[in-house]
Amino acid sequence: MIFADDTEEALRAAVWLANSAEDPDALRTIDDEAGFLTAFHYTGRIDRDEAERTALRALRPRLRAMLLAPRDDMAAAVTDALSEIRLTPHLVRHDGADWHLHAVADDRPLAERVLVETAMALIDVVRADEGSRISVCADETCQSVALDLSRNRSKRYCSTVCANRNAVAAYRARRAGG
């Protein structure tokens, strides 16, 4: 493990949201939001309505910019995000997760909590100087964010789809050349 569990989970959620804006949009319906909430267990207020989904969709470009920013810009983006929202930090333990920090009240809108949790996770990225673990997918036809939490820093693609497509292309190129 590179980061604490809650940091890794927040990074995965932010990457999923940022990538959900790619074609096809993966956050169009209530069912899409339900899938996001099943994959990433946010506690507290969940409205499951159009306003909440609209706020999450509006947050995606900002998350992408924060995730892909160079270290100093990432630190500035984190500071900006945290300064916009009234923080009420408290330690919690829930759903089998050990003690961790929630930085805003559970009754705040989901998009606000996602932004703050992403900012809190990026604090760890900045402090550990691990921004190279977040990049654009190595597939030339893809612009999604890739998150590498592997020990050996070997993940270059955003998904197995992109990784497999490139592996097959490389295999075919080798076969054609030899």
C-alpha positions in Angstrom: 0.0 0.0 0.0 1.4 3.4 -1.0 -1.2 5.5 0.7 -3.7 5.0 3.5 -6.9 3.1 2.5 -9.1 6.2 2.6 -6.6 8.1 0.4 -6.6 5.4 -2.2 -10.3 5.1 -2.2 -10.8 8.9 -2.7 -8.3 8.9 -5.5 -10.1 6.0 -7.2 -13.4 7.7 -6.9 -12.0 11.0 -8.2 -10.4 9.2 -11.2 -13.7 7.4 -11.9 -15.7 10.6 -11.8 -13.1 12.5 -14.0 -13.2 9.6 -16.5 -16.9 9.3 -16.5 -17.0 12.4 -18.7 -15.3 10.6 -21.5 -17.4 9.4 -24.4 -19.8 7.7 -23.6 -20.7 9.7 -20.5 -20.9 7.3 -17.6 -22.9 9.5 -15.3 -26.1 10.3 -17.2 -28.7 8.5 -15.2 -29.8 7.6 -11.6 -28.6 4.1 -12.3 -25.1 5.5 -13.3 -25.0 7.4 -10.0 -26.1 4.3 -8.1 -23.3 2.4 -9.7 -20.8 5.0 -8.6 -22.2 5.0 -5.1 -22.0 1.2 -5.0 -18.4 1.2 -6.1 -17.4 4.1 -3.8 -19.0 4.0 -0.4 -19.7 7.6 0.5 -21.5 8.0 3.8 -23.7 10.9 4.8 -26.2 12.7 2.7 -27.0 11.1 -0.6 -29.9 12.7 -2.5 -30.0 10.6 -5.6 -31.6 13.3 -7.6 -31.0 15.3 -10.8 -29.4 18.2 -8.8 -26.9 16.0 -7.1 -26.0 14.3 -10.4 -25.7 17.7 -12.1 -23.3 18.9 -9.4 -21.2 15.7 -9.7 -21.1 16.1 -13.5 -20.0 19.8 -13.1 -17.2 18.7 -10.7 -15.6 16.4 -13.2 -13.4 18.9 -15.1 -12.1 20.3 -11.8 -11.2 16.9 -10.5 -9.4 16.1 -13.8 -7.4 19.3 -13.6 -6.5 18.7 -9.9 -5.5 15.1 -10.6 -3.3 15.9 -13.5 -1.8 19.1 -12.3 2.0 19.4 -11.7 2.9 19.2 -8.0 2.9 22.9 -7.2 -0.3 23.5 -9.2 -1.9 20.5 -7.5 -1.0 22.0 -4.1 -2.6 25.3 -5.1 -5.7 23.6 -6.4 -6.0 21.6 -3.1 -5.6 24.8 -1.1 -8.3 26.6 -3.3 -10.7 23.7 -2.9 -10.3 23.5 0.9 -10.6 27.3 1.3 -14.0 27.4 -0.5 -15.7 25.0 1.9 -16.4 25.2 5.6 -14.3 22.4 7.1 -15.5 20.5 10.1 -12.9 17.8 10.5 -13.8 14.7 12.6 -12.5 11.2 13.0 -14.9 8.5 12.2 -15.1 4.7 11.9 -17.7 3.1 9.8 -18.6 0.2 7.4 -15.5 -1.8 8.5 -13.1 1.0 7.9 -10.9 2.0 10.8 -10.5 5.5 12.1 -10.1 8.1 9.3 -10.8 11.8 8.7 -14.0 13.3 7.3 -13.3 16.9 6.7 -16.8 18.1 6.2 -20.1 17.4 7.8 -22.1 14.4 6.6 -25.1 16.6 5.8 -23.2 18.6 3.1 -23.9 17.9 -0.6 -22.2 14.9 -2.1 -20.3 16.9 -4.7 -18.8 19.1 -1.9 -17.8 16.0 0.1 -16.2 14.4 -3.0 -14.2 17.6 -3.8 -12.9 17.8 -0.2 -12.1 14.1 0.0 -10.2 14.4 -3.3 -8.4 17.4 -2.0 -7.5 15.6 1.2 -6.2 12.6 -0.8 -4.2 14.9 -3.0 -2.5 16.3 0.1 -1.0 12.9 0.6 0.1 12.8 -3.1 1.7 16.2 -2.8 3.4 15.5 0.5 4.8 12.2 -0.8 5.7 13.7 -4.1 3.8 10.9 -5.9 2.1 12.9 -8.6 3.7 10.7 -11.2 1.2 8.0 -10.2 -1.6 10.0 -11.8 -1.3 10.5 -15.6 -3.2 10.4 -18.9 -3.7 6.9 -20.2 -0.8 5.7 -22.4 -3.3 4.6 -25.1 -2.9 7.2 -27.9 -6.6 7.1 -28.6 -7.6 7.6 -24.9 -7.6 10.8 -22.8 -8.8 9.2 -19.5 -6.9 9.5 -16.2 -4.8 6.6 -15.2 -4.1 5.9 -11.5 -1.1 3.7 -10.7 -1.2 2.4 -7.2 1.1 -0.6 -8.0 4.2 -1.2 -6.1 6.4 -1.3 -9.2 4.8 1.8 -10.9 3.9 -0.4 -13.9 0.3 0.8 -14.6 0.2 3.0 -17.7 -3.4 2.5 -18.9 -6.7 3.7 -17.4 -8.4 0.3 -17.8 -7.9 -3.2 -18.9 -9.7 -2.3 -22.1 -6.9 0.1 -23.1 -4.2 -2.2 -21.7 -5.5 -5.2 -23.7 -6.0 -3.1 -26.9 -2.4 -2.0 -26.7 -1.1 -5.5 -25.8 -2.9 -7.0 -28.9 -1.6 -4.2 -31.1 2.0 -4.8 -29.9 1.6 -8.6 -30.4 0.3 -8.1 -33.9 3.2 -5.7 -34.7 5.7 -8.2 -33.4 4.1 -11.0 -35.5 4.0 -8.8 -38.6 7.7 -7.9 -38.2 9.0 -11.3 -37.5 
